[in-house]
């Protein structure tokens, strides 16, 4: 066990000064009258470290062990160019690289500029990391970063020396949109969310063989029936846009796809082998061939993240003939400020028989007593973690919940998920405002916007902020830590 995760550490929460604001924590929810954006709120979770990410809006973090070091890669939304203090240059938001070997003293190593553009059109939102010793045809001494480049391309970088990243290849360029990708390190197969000319949706999927990062090989394009080029029954372009895919690899032989992040959500389950080996021409018949099943949500629910969690042992079912369940943790995305939309939540979908998926339960953060709809910015679900180290797999789920921060949920009984911990960071002088239009004109507030979460194999938890507040590194404490399986 890591020296940083001392099991005997007392559960009392430490105070930490960030941006000149004193952090004090309470283990009971605050009412709106008690709310102070300059004070964090916490229960069973402690803040270890913080890095400001040079005040860049952050989307997706991924943490990887590289030799004796642990490195965090953070993809950024687009935004105005800012000074990179590491080199004094003005750079558009791209990818930040941070050494988090000591989570109490994270150190920014590099920033790779992204594409010029606004929040969704520029930057380099997604990051995935594979070691060359995992990829079948790569240089075994290398580490590789796969990232989106604005809305126009996907790139691969050599990050063996994370302080000095070097471009390797551009698998595809000339796109009209990109978003969340997934990379199987043991096979090299990557599922890239793209906007390809001729397709009826600005987000669908391109499959590439990136087992040799220097020589990308296009495998096929894929989307929902009605999105393919030349279709006579097109789906509306503003509905069912693909958001991301997560694969269970060769062994699991399934791919779980989420489309429609905020409304008209779709959970699509594919046979991985049929996807890769089936006919490539994008006809309706060929698109349906690998489909195992499809689950449509109600129109006001989305499907942002579709995380498969296989073989969850339900304790109360121990005496039953069938005690395990295969699940998908399906998470919606809130997109409107101050609750000007349907509430976006998280769900557990039973896929034990994946031909007939159905919903078991949901989890949400109550609006009261915290008054989250009035705090400013978005309130509601956005994404779950996707890495599943043994101490959390099938036991604890982590959700980024915008102005309600990070939430930890005990999922051992997926029929009755239970919140066990949370952390809402303090704003800093860098935190950007969020505005809504009212009859009296624009009204703006400054609030935390926890955007995404990742966990590393040591058990540390990383959250990044959409409103320029940076990255926070956390750990579970108290009774929540006992739910996890630290050994």
Order of alpha helices (4+ residues) and beta strands (2+ residues): beta-beta-beta-beta-beta-beta-beta-beta-beta-beta-beta-beta-beta-beta-beta-beta-beta-beta-beta-beta-alpha-beta-beta-alpha-alpha-beta-beta-beta-beta-beta-alpha-beta-beta-beta-beta-beta-beta-beta-beta-beta-alpha
